[in-house]
């Protein structure tokens, strides 16, 4: 084998810092699909714009006046200039579609980005149930890239991590659920001819033959992140029962809770609780998220409708919101009645 010929890499996977795993997900997917913004550790203007459009227009892909999106983003201390730049970039990347109506410009989610966001919401909202339905088979992605091809290796690992895979060995990544066609296409685009996918059962024998697939995940790090989320939001939930949250604050907090929670199902292996350490905090974190997100929906929507009226004078058709249960049922493309 020549020195430049790619070889399979089977060094043990983690042993890596948990923050590295988080960073690979924050990097976002690298694919030819909807060019959604990279996830950030903070709330960047483009992320916030997508979150707002998803929260209040996903069900019908309603048109939102540009001035309203800018006004709402400024509530997060985003400058008017940065808000306009974020919207323009999302439109150039195909995340948003634009429509000129006289002197005013309106935006809505593109078909592909709405479908992608709805699918992500489905997995986010249904994560606990999906985990309990696992069929005990694993999806394995094996790849072989030259060590000097660092950019492509990093992009492939970021895409794998973003899809919920974890490295059992350096060149062998695992995930409990089947690989969807769109996910497989994204991986192939990054490493054509350099990877293969299997699905099968993990077998145990009298003599240990290697690592358990769950060893690919930093369970201590994930548990800590779950518990921190609960510690941050359970007291908030208790306070909100005593003192109702105002519309402007509900609007800000609803965006904050989903921004903080959406990373957790990507980090957590989708396996039943019986296979995880005792008192695994998945369900408690999910219930906390759902209670906060749903509990703030009415006040947040009322505030958004008020801002739309103040800025543009009329509320476009289809502005509404949704619950976690509705996210689980699927939202994109529905022409259902919104919560008006």
LOSEVO-77509 format. One record per atom (N, C-alpha, C, O): residue in one letter; x, y, z. Coordinates in steps of 0.2 Angstrom, whole numbers, padded with zeros to 4 digits, always signed. Example, Ala and Ser with C-alpha at 12.3 -4.5 7.8 and 13.67 -1.06 7.14 Angstrom:
REM LOSEVO-77509
A+0066-0028+0039A+0062-0022+0039A+0066-0016+0039A+0071-0017+0042S+0064-0011+0035S+0068-0005+0036S+0064+0000+0039S+0067+0006+0040
***
This chain:
REM LOSEVO-77509
X+0004-0006+0000X+0000+0000+0000X+0004+0006+0000X+0009+0007+0004X+0003+0011-0005X+0007+0017-0005X+0006+0022+0001X+0000+0021+0004X+0010+0026+0003X+0009+0031+0008X+0003+0035+0007X+0000+0038+0012X+0001+0037+0001X-0004+0041-0001X-0011+0038-0001X-0016+0041-0002X-0011+0031-0001X-0017+0027-0002X-0021+0028+0004X-0019+0026+0010X-0028+0029+0004X-0032+0029+0010X-0032+0023+0013X-0032+0017+0010X-0033+0023+0020X-0033+0017+0024X-0039+0018+0029X-0040+0023+0031X-0042+0012+0031X-0047+0012+0036X-0044+0014+0043X-0038+0012+0044X-0047+0018+0047X-0045+0021+0053X-0049+0017+0059X-0055+0019+0059X-0046+0014+0063X-0049+0010+0068X-0046+0012+0075X-0046+0007+0079X-0044+0018+0076X-0042+0020+0083X-0049+0021+0087X-0054+0023+0084X-0049+0020+0093X-0055+0021+0097X-0057+0028+0096X-0053+0033+0096X-0064+0028+0096X-0067+0035+0095X-0066+0040+0100X-0062+0044+0100X-0071+0040+0105X-0070+0045+0110X-0064+0044+0115X-0060+0040+0113X-0064+0047+0120X-0058+0049+0123X-0057+0056+0121X-0053+0060+0124X-0061+0059+0117X-0061+0066+0115X-0065+0070+0119X-0070+0067+0123X-0064+0076+0120X-0068+0081+0125X-0075+0081+0122X-0076+0082+0116X-0080+0082+0127X-0087+0082+0125X-0088+0089+0121X-0092+0089+0117X-0084+0094+0123X-0085+0100+0119X-0084+0100+0112X-0086+0103+0108X-0079+0095+0110X-0078+0094+0103X-0084+0091+0099X-0085+0093+0094X-0087+0087+0103X-0093+0084+0100X-0099+0089+0099X-0102+0090+0093X-0099+0094+0104X-0104+0099+0103X-0102+0104+0097X-0107+0106+0093X-0096+0105+0097X-0094+0110+0091X-0095+0107+0085X-0097+0111+0080X-0094+0100+0084X-0096+0097+0077X-0103+0098+0075X-0105+0099+0069X-0108+0098+0080X-0115+0099+0079X-0116+0106+0077X-0120+0108+0073X-0113+0110+0081X-0114+0118+0080X-0112+0120+0073X-0114+0124+0071X-0107+0116+0071X-0105+0117+0064X-0110+0116+0059X-0109+0119+0053X-0115+0112+0060X-0121+0112+0056X-0119+0107+0050X-0113+0105+0049X-0124+0105+0046X-0123+0100+0041X-0119+0103+0035X-0121+0109+0033X-0115+0100+0032X-0112+0102+0025X-0115+0098+0020X-0113+0092+0019X-0120+0100+0016X-0123+0096+0011X-0126+0101+0006X-0125+0107+0006X-0129+0098+0001X-0132+0102-0005X-0140+0103-0003X-0143+0105-0007X-0142+0102+0003X-0149+0103+0005X-0150+0110+0007X-0145+0114+0005X-0155+0112+0010X-0156+0119+0012X-0150+0121+0016X-0148+0118+0021X-0148+0127+0014X-0142+0130+0017X-0143+0134+0024X-0142+0140+0024X-0146+0130+0029X-0148+0133+0035X-0141+0136+0038X-0136+0133+0038X-0142+0141+0043X-0136+0144+0046X-0133+0139+0051X-0137+0134+0054X-0127+0139+0052X-0123+0135+0057X-0126+0137+0064X-0128+0143+0065X-0127+0132+0067X-0129+0133+0074X-0124+0136+0078X-0118+0135+0077X-0126+0140+0083X-0121+0144+0087X-0122+0143+0094X-0127+0141+0096X-0116+0144+0098X-0117+0143+0105X-0121+0149+0108X-0124+0148+0113X-0121+0154+0105X-0125+0160+0106X-0131+0160+0101X-0131+0156+0096X-0135+0165+0101X-0140+0166+0096X-0138+0171+0091X-0139+0177+0092X-0136+0169+0086X-0134+0173+0080X-0140+0176+0076X-0145+0172+0077X-0140+0182+0073X-0146+0184+0070X-0149+0179+0065X-0155+0179+0065X-0145+0176+0061X-0148+0171+0056X-0152+0166+0059X-0157+0164+0057X-0149+0163+0065X-0152+0158+0069X-0159+0160+0071X-0164+0157+0071X-0158+0166+0074X-0164+0169+0077X-0170+0170+0072X-0176+0169+0073X-0168+0172+0066X-0173+0174+0061X-0176+0167+0059X-0182+0167+0058X-0172+0162+0058X-0175+0155+0056X-0180+0153+0062X-0185+0150+0061X-0177+0153+0068X-0181+0151+0074X-0188+0155+0074X-0193+0152+0075X-0188+0161+0073X-0194+0165+0073X-0199+0163+0067X-0205+0162+0068X-0196+0162+0061X-0200+0160+0056X-0203+0153+0057X-0209+0152+0055X-0199+0149+0060X-0202+0142+0061X-0207+0142+0067X-0212+0139+0066X-0206+0146+0072X-0211+0146+0077X-0218+0149+0075X-0223+0147+0078X-0218+0154+0071X-0224+0158+0069X-0227+0157+0062X-0232+0160+0061X-0223+0153+0058X-0225+0153+0051X-0225+0146+0048X-0227+0145+0042X-0222+0141+0052X-0220+0135+0049X-0226+0131+0046X-0226+0128+0041X-0231+0131+0050X-0237+0127+0048X-0240+0129+0041X-0242+0124+0037X-0240+0135+0039X-0243+0137+0033X-0238+0141+0028X-0239+0143+0023X-0231+0141+0030X-0226+0145+0026X-0229+0152+0025X-0229+0154+0019X-0232+0155+0030X-0235+0162+0029X-0230+0167+0027X-0224+0167+0029X-0232+0172+0023X-0227+0178+0022X-0227+0183+0028X-0232+0184+0031X-0221+0185+0029X-0219+0189+0035X-0216+0196+0032X-0211+0195+0028X-0219+0202+0033X-0216+0208+0031X-0208+0208+0033X-0207+0207+0039X-0204+0211+0029X-0197+0211+0031X-0196+0216+0037X-0192+0215+0041X-0200+0221+0037X-0200+0226+0043X-0202+0223+0049X-0199+0225+0054X-0206+0218+0049X-0208+0215+0055X-0203+0210+0058X-0201+0210+0064X-0200+0206+0053X-0194+0202+0055X-0189+0206+0058X-0186+0204+0063X-0187+0212+0055X-0182+0216+0058X-0184+0219+0065X-0180+0218+0070X-0190+0221+0066X-0193+0223+0072X-0192+0218+0077X-0190+0219+0083X-0194+0212+0076X-0194+0206+0080X-0186+0205+0082X-0185+0203+0088X-0182+0205+0077X-0175+0203+0079X-0172+0208+0083X-0168+0207+0088X-0174+0215+0083X-0171+0220+0087X-0173+0219+0094X-0170+0221+0099X-0178+0215+0096X-0180+0213+0103X-0175+0209+0106X-0175+0209+0112X-0171+0206+0102X-0165+0202+0105X-0159+0206+0105X-0153+0203+0105X-0159+0212+0104X-0153+0217+0104X-0149+0216+0098X-0143+0217+0098X-0152+0213+0092X-0149+0213+0086X-0150+0220+0083X-0156+0223+0083X-0145+0223+0080X-0146+0230+0077X-0150+0229+0071X-0150+0224+0067X-0153+0235+0069X-0157+0235+0062X-0152+0232+0056X-0155+0229+0052X-0146+0235+0056X-0142+0233+0051X-0140+0226+0050X-0141+0223+0045X-0139+0223+0056X-0137+0216+0056X-0143+0212+0055X-0143+0206+0052X-0149+0214+0057X-0155+0210+0056X-0157+0210+0048X-0158+0205+0045X-0156+0216+0045X-0157+0216+0038X-0152+0212+0034X-0154+0208+0029X-0146+0212+0036X-0141+0208+0033X-0142+0200+0034X-0141+0196+0029X-0144+0198+0040X-0146+0191+0041X-0152+0189+0036X-0151+0183+0034X-0157+0193+0036X-0162+0191+0031X-0160+0191+0024X-0162+0186+0021X-0156+0195+0022X-0154+0195+0015X-0149+0189+0014X-0150+0186+0008X-0145+0187+0018X-0141+0181+0018X-0145+0175+0017X-0144+0170+0014X-0150+0174+0022X-0155+0169+0022X-0158+0168+0015X-0159+0162+0012X-0160+0174+0012X-0163+0173+0006X-0159+0171+0000X-0161+0167-0004X-0153+0174+0000X-0148+0172-0005X-0146+0164-0004X-0144+0161-0009X-0146+0161+0002X-0145+0154+0003X-0151+0150+0002X-0150+0144+0002X-0156+0153+0000X-0162+0149-0002X-0166+0146+0004X-0171+0142+0004X-0165+0149+0010X-0168+0147+0016X-0175+0151+0016X-0180+0148+0018X-0175+0157+0014X-0181+0161+0014X-0182+0163+0006X-0178+0163+0002X-0189+0164+0005X-0191+0166-0002X-0193+0173-0001X-0196+0175+0004X-0193+0178-0006X-0195+0185-0005X-0200+0186-0010X-0201+0183-0016X-0204+0191-0009X-0209+0194-0013X-0210+0201-0012X-0212+0203-0007X-0209+0205-0018X-0210+0212-0018X-0217+0214-0019X-0220+0212-0024X-0220+0218-0014X-0227+0220-0015X-0227+0228-0014X-0227+0230-0009X-0227+0231-0020X-0226+0239-0019X-0220+0240-0017X-0214+0238-0019X-0220+0244-0011X-0213+0247-0008X-0211+0242-0003X-0206+0243+0000X-0215+0237-0002X-0213+0232+0004X-0211+0225+0002X-0214+0223-0003X-0207+0222+0005X-0204+0216+0004X-0207+0211+0009X-0206+0212+0015X-0209+0205+0007X-0211+0200+0012X-0207+0194+0011X-0204+0192+0005X-0206+0190+0016X-0202+0184+0016X-0206+0178+0019X-0210+0179+0023X-0204+0172+0017X-0207+0166+0020X-0202+0160+0019X-0197+0161+0015X-0202+0155+0023X-0198+0149+0022X-0199+0146+0015X-0204+0145+0013X-0193+0144+0013X-0193+0140+0006X-0196+0133+0008X-0196+0131+0013X-0198+0130+0003X-0201+0123+0003X-0196+0118+0007X-0198+0115+0011X-0190+0119+0004X-0185+0114+0007X-0183+0115+0014X-0182+0111+0018X-0182+0122+0015X-0180+0123+0022X-0186+0122+0027X-0185+0120+0033X-0192+0123+0025X-0198+0121+0029X-0198+0114+0031X-0200+0112+0036X-0197+0110+0025X-0197+0103+0026X-0192+0100+0031X-0193+0096+0035X-0186+0103+0030X-0180+0102+0034X-0182+0103+0041X-0180+0099+0046X-0184+0109+0043X-0186+0112+0050X-0191+0107+0053X-0191+0105+0059X-0196+0106+0049X-0202+0101+0051X-0199+0094+0053X-0201+0092+0058X-0194+0092+0049X-0192+0085+0051X-0187+0085+0057X-0188+0081+0061X-0183+0091+0058X-0179+0092+0064X-0184+0092+0070X-0183+0090+0075X-0190+0096+0069X-0194+0097+0075X-0198+0090+0076X-0199+0089+0082X-0199+0086+0071X-0202+0080+0073X-0197+0075+0077X-0199+0072+0082X-0191+0075+0076X-0186+0072+0080X-0185+0075+0087X-0184+0071+0092X-0185+0081+0087X-0184+0085+0093X-0190+0083+0098X-0189+0082+0104X-0196+0084+0095X-0202+0083+0099X-0203+0076+0101X-0206+0074+0106X-0201+0071+0096X-0203+0064+0098X-0197+0060+0100X-0197+0054+0100X-0192+0063+0102X-0186+0060+0104X-0187+0054+0109X-0185+0049+0108X-0190+0056+0115X-0191+0050+0120X-0195+0044+0117X-0193+0039+0119X-0200+0045+0113X-0204+0040+0110X-0200+0036+0105X-0200+0030+0105X-0196+0040+0101X-0192+0036+0096X-0187+0032+0099X-0186+0026+0097X-0184+0034+0105X-0179+0030+0108X-0182+0023+0111X-0179+0018+0110X-0188+0024+0113X-0191+0018+0116X-0193+0013+0111X-0194+0007+0112X-0194+0015+0105X-0196+0011+0099X-0190+0007+0095X-0191+0004+0090X-0184+0008+0098X-0178+0006+0094X-0179-0002+0093X-0181-0005+0098X-0177-0004+0087X-0177-0011+0086X-0171-0015+0087X-0170-0021+0085X-0166-0012+0091X-0160-0015+0093X-0155-0016+0088X-0150-0020+0089X-0156-0013+0082X-0151-0014+0077X-0147-0007+0076X-0150-0002+0078X-0141-0007+0074X-0137-0001+0074X-0135+0000+0066X-0134-0004+0062X-0135+0007+0065X-0132+0009+0058X-0125+0011+0059X-0123+0015+0063X-0121+0008+0055X-0113+0009+0055X-0111+0012+0049X-0113+0010+0043X-0108+0018+0049X-0105+0021+0043X-0097+0021+0044X-0094+0023+0049X-0094+0017+0039X-0087+0016+0039X-0084+0020+0033X-0087+0020+0028X-0079+0024+0035X-0076+0028+0030X-0068+0028+0030X-0065+0026+0035X-0065+0029+0024X-0058+0029+0024X-0056+0035+0019X-0057+0036+0013X-0053+0040+0023X-0050+0046+0019X-0043+0047+0021X-0041+0046+0027X-0039+0050+0016X-0032+0051+0018X-0031+0056+0024X-0035+0061+0024X-0027+0055+0028X-0026+0059+0034X-0024+0066+0032X-0026+0071+0036X-0021+0067+0027X-0020+0074+0025X-0026+0078+0022X-0025+0084+0021X-0031+0074+0021X-0037+0078+0018X-0041+0080+0024X-0047+0078+0025X-0039+0085+0028X-0041+0087+0035X-0048+0090+0034X-0053+0089+0038X-0049+0094+0029X-0055+0098+0028X-0061+0094+0026X-0066+0094+0029X-0060+0089+0022X-0065+0084+0020X-0067+0079+0026X-0073+0078+0028X-0062+0077+0030X-0063+0073+0036X-0067+0077+0041X-0072+0074+0044X-0065+0083+0042X-0069+0087+0047X-0076+0088+0045X-0081+0088+0049X-0077+0090+0038X-0084+0091+0036X-0088+0084+0036X-0094+0085+0038X-0085+0079+0035X-0089+0072+0035X-0090+0071+0043X-0096+0069+0044X-0086+0072+0047X-0087+0071+0054X-0092+0075+0057X-0097+0073+0061X-0092+0082+0055X-0097+0086+0057X-0104+0084+0054X-0109+0085+0058X-0105+0082+0048X-0111+0080+0045X-0114+0073+0049X-0119+0073+0051X-0109+0069+0051X-0111+0063+0055X-0113+0065+0062X-0119+0062+0064X-0110+0069+0065X-0112+0071+0072X-0118+0075+0071X-0123+0074+0076X-0119+0079+0066X-0125+0083+0066X-0131+0078+0064X-0137+0080+0066X-0130+0072+0061X-0136+0067+0060X-0136+0063+0066X-0141+0058+0066X-0133+0064+0072X-0133+0060+0078X-0129+0054+0079X-0129+0051+0083X-0124+0053+0074X-0119+0048+0074X-0114+0049+0079X-0113+0055+0081X-0111+0044+0082X-0105+0045+0086X-0099+0040+0084X-0101+0035+0081X-0093+0042+0086X-0087+0038+0083X-0086+0032+0088X-0083+0033+0093X-0087+0026+0086X-0085+0020+0090X-0078+0019+0089X-0074+0018+0094X-0075+0020+0083X-0068+0021+0081X-0068+0027+0076X-0073+0029+0074X-0062+0029+0075X-0061+0035+0071X-0064+0035+0064X-0067+0040+0062X-0064+0029+0061X-0067+0028+0054X-0073+0024+0054X-0075+0022+0049X-0076+0023+0060X-0082+0019+0061X-0087+0022+0066X-0086+0022+0072X-0092+0025+0063X-0097+0029+0067X-0104+0025+0067X-0106+0022+0063X-0107+0026+0073X-0113+0022+0074X-0119+0027+0076X-0118+0032+0079X-0125+0024+0075X-0131+0027+0077X-0137+0022+0077X-0137+0017+0073X-0141+0022+0082X-0146+0017+0083X-0152+0017+0077X-0154+0012+0076X-0153+0023+0074X-0159+0023+0069X-0156+0022+0062X-0150+0023+0061X-0161+0020+0058X-0159+0019+0051X-0157+0026+0048X-0159+0031+0050X-0152+0026+0043X-0150+0032+0039X-0155+0033+0034X-0156+0029+0029X-0158+0039+0034X-0163+0042+0029X-0159+0043+0022X-0153+0044+0022X-0163+0043+0017X-0160+0044+0010X-0157+0050+0010X-0151+0051+0007X-0160+0056+0013X-0157+0062+0012X-0150+0063+0016X-0145+0066+0014X-0150+0059+0022X-0144+0059+0026X-0138+0055+0022X-0132+0057+0022X-0140+0050+0019X-0135+0046+0015X-0132+0050+0009X-0126+0050+0008X-0137+0054+0006X-0134+0058+0000X-0130+0063+0003X-0125+0065-0001X-0131+0066+0008X-0127+0071+0011X-0120+0068+0013X-0115+0072+0011X-0119+0062+0015X-0113+0059+0017X-0109+0058+0010X-0103+0059+0010X-0113+0055+0006X-0110+0053-0001X-0107+0059-0004X-0102+0059-0008X-0110+0065-0004X-0108+0071-0007X-0101+0073-0004X-0097+0076-0008X-0100+0072+0002X-0094+0074+0005X-0088+0069+0004X-0083+0071+0004X-0090+0063+0003X-0085+0057+0003X-0087+0052-0002X-0088+0046-0001X-0087+0054-0009X-0090+0049-0014X-0085+0044-0015X-0079+0045-0015X-0087+0037-0014X-0083+0032-0015X-0078+0030-0009X-0074+0026-0009X-0079+0034-0003X-0075+0033+0002X-0078+0030+0009X-0075+0030+0014X-0085+0028+0008X-0088+0026+0014X-0093+0021+0012X-0095+0020+0006X-0095+0017+0017X-0100+0012+0016X-0105+0012+0022X-0102+0014+0028X-0111+0009+0022X-0116+0009+0027X-0118+0002+0028X-0120-0001+0024X-0119+0000+0035X-0121-0006+0037X-0127-0005+0042X-0127+0000+0045X-0131-0010+0043X-0136-0010+0048X-0136-0017+0051X-0137-0022+0047X-0135-0018+0058X-0135-0024+0061X-0135-0024+0068X-0135-0019+0071X-0136-0030+0071X-0136-0031+0078X-0129-0032+0081X-0125-0035+0078X-0129-0029+0087X-0122-0029+0091X-0123-0036+0095X-0127-0037+0098X-0117-0040+0094X-0117-0047+0097X-0112-0047+0102X-0107-0044+0102X-0114-0050+0108X-0109-0051+0113X-0108-0058+0114X-0112-0063+0112X-0101-0060+0116X-0099-0067+0117X-0096-0068+0124X-0095-0063+0127X-0094-0074+0125X-0091-0075+0132X-0085-0071+0133X-0083-0069+0138X-0081-0071+0127X-0074-0067+0128X-0076-0060+0125X-0079-0059+0119X-0074-0054+0128X-0075-0048+0126X-0071-0047+0119X-0065-0048+0119X-0075-0044+0114X-0072-0043+0107X-0070-0036+0106X-0067-0034+0101X-0072-0031+0110X-0071-0024+0109X-0076-0020+0112X-0078-0022+0118X-0078-0014+0110X-0082-0009+0113X-0089-0010+0112X-0091-0013+0107X-0093-0008+0117X-0100-0008+0116X-0102-0002+0112X-0099+0003+0113X-0107-0002+0107X-0108+0004+0103X-0110+0010+0108X-0108+0016+0105X-0113+0009+0113X-0114+0015+0118X-0108+0019+0120X-0108+0024+0123X-0102+0015+0120X-0096+0018+0122X-0094+0024+0117X-0090+0028+0119X-0097+0025+0112X-0096+0030+0107X-0098+0037+0110X-0096+0042+0107X-0103+0037+0114X-0106+0043+0117X-0102+0044+0124X-0101+0040+0128X-0101+0051+0125X-0099+0053+0132X-0105+0054+0136X-0108+0060+0136X-0108+0049+0139X-0114+0049+0143X-0113+0054+0149X-0118+0057+0150X-0108+0054+0152X-0107+0059+0158X-0108+0066+0155X-0112+0070+0158X-0105+0068+0150X-0106+0074+0147X-0113+0076+0145X-0115+0082+0146X-0116+0071+0142X-0123+0072+0140X-0128+0073+0146X-0132+0077+0146X-0127+0069+0151X-0131+0069+0157X-0130+0076+0160X-0135+0079+0162X-0124+0078+0160X-0122+0085+0163X-0126+0090+0160X-0129+0095+0163X-0126+0090+0153X-0129+0095+0149X-0137+0095+0150X-0140+0100+0151X-0140+0089+0150X-0147+0088+0152X-0148+0091+0158X-0153+0095+0159X-0145+0090+0163X-0146+0092+0170X-0146+0099+0171X-0149+0103+0175X-0141+0102+0167X-0140+0110+0167X-0146+0113+0164X-0149+0118+0167X-0149+0110+0159X-0155+0113+0156X-0161+0112+0161X-0164+0117+0161X-0162+0107+0164X-0167+0106+0169X-0166+0111+0175X-0171+0115+0177X-0160+0112+0177X-0158+0117+0182X-0160+0124+0180X-0162+0128+0184X-0159+0126+0174X-0160+0132+0171X-0168+0134+0171X-0170+0139+0172X-0172+0129+0168X-0178+0130+0166X-0184+0128+0171X-0189+0130+0171X-0182+0123+0176X-0188+0121+0180X-0189+0126+0185X-0195+0127+0186X-0185+0130+0188X-0186+0136+0192X-0190+0141+0188X-0195+0144+0191X-0189+0142+0182X-0192+0147+0178X-0200+0145+0177X-0204+0149+0178X-0201+0138+0176X-0207+0136+0175X-0211+0137+0182X-0217+0139+0182X-0208+0136+0188X-0212+0137+0194X-0213+0144+0195X-0219+0145+0197X-0209+0148+0193X-0210+0156+0194X-0216+0158+0190X-0220+0162+0191X-0216+0155+0183X-0221+0157+0179X-0228+0155+0181X-0233+0158+0179X-0229+0150+0185X-0235+0148+0188X-0238+0153+0193X-0244+0154+0194X-0233+0156+0196X-0235+0161+0201X-0236+0168+0198X-0241+0172+0200X-0231+0170+0194X-0232+0177+0191X-0232+0176+0183X-0227+0174+0180X-0237+0177+0180X-0238+0176+0173X-0232+0180+0169X-0231+0186+0171X-0229+0177+0164X-0224+0180+0160X-0227+0185+0155X-0232+0183+0152X-0225+0191+0154X-0227+0196+0150X-0226+0194+0142X-0222+0190+0141X-0230+0197+0138X-0229+0195+0131X-0222+0196+0128X-0220+0191+0125X-0219+0202+0129X-0212+0202+0126X-0208+0197+0129X-0203+0195+0126X-0208+0196+0136X-0204+0191+0139X-0205+0184+0137X-0200+0180+0136X-0211+0182+0136X-0213+0176+0133X-0210+0175+0126X-0208+0169+0125X-0211+0180+0122X-0208+0180+0115X-0200+0178+0116X-0198+0174+0112X-0197+0182+0120X-0189+0180+0121X-0188+0174+0124X-0183+0170+0121X-0191+0172+0129X-0190+0166+0132X-0192+0159+0128X-0188+0154+0129X-0197+0160+0124X-0199+0154+0120X-0193+0153+0115X-0192+0147+0114X-0191+0158+0112X-0185+0157+0107X-0179+0154+0111X-0175+0150+0108X-0178+0156+0117X-0172+0154+0121X-0172+0147+0123X-0167+0143+0122X-0178+0145+0125X-0179+0138+0127X-0178+0133+0121X-0175+0127+0122X-0180+0134+0116X-0179+0129+0110X-0172+0130+0107X-0170+0125+0105X-0169+0136+0108X-0162+0136+0105X-0158+0132+0110X-0153+0129+0108X-0159+0132+0116X-0155+0128+0121X-0157+0121+0121X-0152+0117+0122X-0163+0119+0120X-0165+0112+0120X-0163+0108+0114X-0161+0102+0114X-0163+0111+0108X-0163+0108+0101X-0157+0104+0100X-0156+0099+0096X-0151+0106+0104X-0145+0102+0103X-0145+0095+0107X-0142+0090+0105X-0149+0095+0112X-0149+0089+0117X-0151+0082+0113X-0147+0077+0114X-0156+0082+0109X-0158+0076+0106X-0153+0074+0101X-0152+0068+0099X-0149+0078+0098X-0143+0076+0093X-0138+0073+0097X-0134+0069+0094X-0137+0075+0103X-0131+0072+0107X-0133+0066+0110X-0128+0061+0111X-0139+0065+0112X-0141+0059+0116X-0142+0053+0111X-0146+0054+0106X-0139+0047+0113X-0141+0041+0109X-0148+0039+0109X-0151+0039+0115X-0151+0038+0104X-0158+0036+0103X-0159+0029+0105X-0161+0025+0101X-0158+0027+0111X-0159+0020+0114X-0164+0021+0120X-0164+0026+0123X-0167+0015+0122X-0172+0015+0127X-0168+0017+0134X-0162+0016+0135X-0172+0020+0139X-0169+0022+0145X-0166+0016+0149X-0161+0016+0153X-0169+0010+0148X-0166+0004+0151X-0159+0002+0149X-0156-0001+0153X-0156+0005+0144X-0149+0004+0142X-0145+0009+0144X-0139+0009+0143X-0147+0014+0147X-0143+0020+0149X-0142+0020+0157X-0146+0016+0160X-0138+0024+0159X-0137+0025+0167X-0143+0026+0170X-0148+0029+0168X-0144+0024+0177X-0150+0025+0181X-0151+0033+0181X-0147+0037+0181X-0158+0034+0181X-0160+0041+0182X-0158+0046+0176X-0156+0052+0177X-0157+0043+0170X-0155+0047+0164X-0160+0052+0163X-0166+0051+0163X-0158+0059+0162X-0163+0064+0163X-0166+0066+0156X-0169+0072+0156X-0166+0062+0151X-0169+0063+0145X-0177+0066+0146X-0179+0071+0143X-0181+0061+0149X-0188+0063+0150X-0189+0069+0154X-0194+0073+0152X-0186+0070+0159X-0187+0076+0163X-0185+0082+0159X-0189+0087+0160X-0180+0082+0155X-0178+0088+0151X-0183+0089+0146X-0185+0095+0145X-0185+0084+0143X-0190+0085+0138X-0197+0087+0140X-0200+0092+0137X-0199+0085+0146X-0205+0087+0149X-0205+0095+0151X-0209+0099+0150X-0199+0096+0154X-0198+0103+0155X-0198+0108+0149X-0201+0113+0149X-0194+0106+0144X-0195+0110+0138X-0202+0110+0135X-0204+0116+0134X-0206+0105+0135X-0212+0105+0132X-0217+0110+0136X-0221+0114+0134X-0216+0110+0143X-0220+0114+0147X-0219+0121+0146X-0223+0125+0146X-0212+0123+0146X-0210+0130+0145X-0213+0132+0138X-0216+0137+0137X-0211+0128+0133X-0212+0130+0126X-0220+0131+0124X-0222+0136+0121X-0223+0126+0127X-0231+0126+0126X-0234+0132+0130X-0239+0135+0128X-0231+0132+0136X-0234+0137+0141X-0234+0144+0139X-0238+0149+0140X-0228+0146+0135X-0227+0153+0133X-0230+0154+0126X-0230+0160+0124X-0233+0149+0123X-0235+0150+0116X-0241+0156+0115X-0240+0160+0110X-0246+0156+0119X-0251+0160+0118X-0249+0168+0119X-0250+0172+0115X-0245+0169+0124X-0242+0176+0126X-0237+0178+0120X-0238+0184+0118X-0233+0173+0118X-0228+0175+0113X-0232+0177+0106X-0230+0182+0103X-0237+0173+0105X-0240+0174+0098X-0244+0181+0099X-0244+0185+0094X-0247+0182+0104X-0251+0188+0105X-0246+0194+0104X-0248+0199+0101X-0240+0194+0107X-0235+0199+0106X-0233+0200+0099X-0232+0205+0096X-0232+0194+0095X-0230+0195+0088X-0235+0198+0084X-0234+0202+0080X-0241+0196+0085X-0247+0199+0082X-0247+0207+0083X-0249+0211+0079X-0246+0209+0089X-0246+0216+0091X-0240+0219+0087X-0242+0225+0085X-0235+0216+0087X-0229+0220+0083X-0231+0220+0076X-0229+0225+0073X-0233+0215+0073X-0235+0215+0066X-0240+0221+0065X-0239+0224+0060X-0245+0221+0069X-0250+0227+0068X-0247+0234+0069X-0249+0238+0065X-0243+0234+0073X-0239+0241+0074X-0235+0243+0069X-0234+0249+0067X-0231+0238+0066X-0226+0239+0061X-0229+0240+0054X-0228+0244+0050X-0234+0235+0052X-0236+0235+0045X-0244+0236+0045X-0246+0237+0039X-0247+0237+0050X-0254+0239+0050X-0259+0233+0049X-0265+0234+0051X-0257+0227+0046X-0261+0222+0045X-0258+0215+0046X-0252+0215+0045X-0261+0210+0049X-0258+0204+0050X-0259+0199+0044X-0265+0198+0042X-0254+0197+0041X-0254+0192+0035X-0258+0186+0037X-0258+0184+0043X-0261+0183+0032X-0264+0176+0034X-0259+0171+0036X-0253+0171+0033X-0261+0167+0040X-0257+0161+0042X-0252+0162+0047X-0248+0157+0049X-0252+0167+0051X-0247+0168+0056X-0250+0165+0062X-0256+0166+0064X-0246+0160+0065X-0249+0156+0071X-0243+0153+0075X-0237+0155+0074X-0244+0148+0079X-0239+0145+0082X-0241+0137+0083X-0246+0135+0080X-0237+0133+0086X-0239+0126+0087X-0236+0124+0094X-0232+0127+0097X-0238+0118+0096X-0236+0115+0102X-0231+0109+0100X-0230+0108+0094X-0228+0107+0105X-0223+0101+0104X-0227+0095+0102X-0224+0092+0097X-0233+0094+0104X-0236+0088+0101X-0238+0089+0094X-0237+0084+0090X-0239+0095+0091X-0240+0096+0084X-0234+0096+0080X-0234+0093+0075X-0228+0098+0083X-0222+0096+0080X-0220+0089+0079X-0218+0087+0074X-0222+0085+0084X-0222+0078+0084X-0226+0075+0078X-0224+0070+0075X-0232+0078+0077X-0236+0075+0072X-0234+0077+0065X-0236+0074+0060X-0230+0083+0064X-0228+0085+0058X-0231+0091+0056X-0238+0092+0056X-0228+0096+0053X-0231+0103+0052X-0230+0105+0045X-0235+0109+0042X-0225+0104+0042X-0223+0108+0035X-0229+0106+0030X-0230+0100+0029X-0231+0111+0027X-0236+0110+0021X-0243+0109+0023X-0247+0109+0019X-0244+0110+0030X-0251+0109+0032X-0255+0116+0031X-0252+0121+0031X-0261+0115+0029X-0265+0121+0028X-0270+0121+0033X-0276+0122+0032X-0268+0120+0039X-0273+0120+0045X-0274+0127+0048X-0271+0132+0046X-0279+0127+0052X-0281+0133+0055X-0275+0135+0060X-0274+0130+0064X-0273+0141+0060X-0267+0143+0065X-0271+0146+0071X-0277+0147+0072X-0266+0146+0077X-0269+0149+0083X-0269+0156+0083X-0265+0160+0085X-0275+0159+0080X-0276+0166+0079X-0280+0168+0085X-0282+0174+0085
***
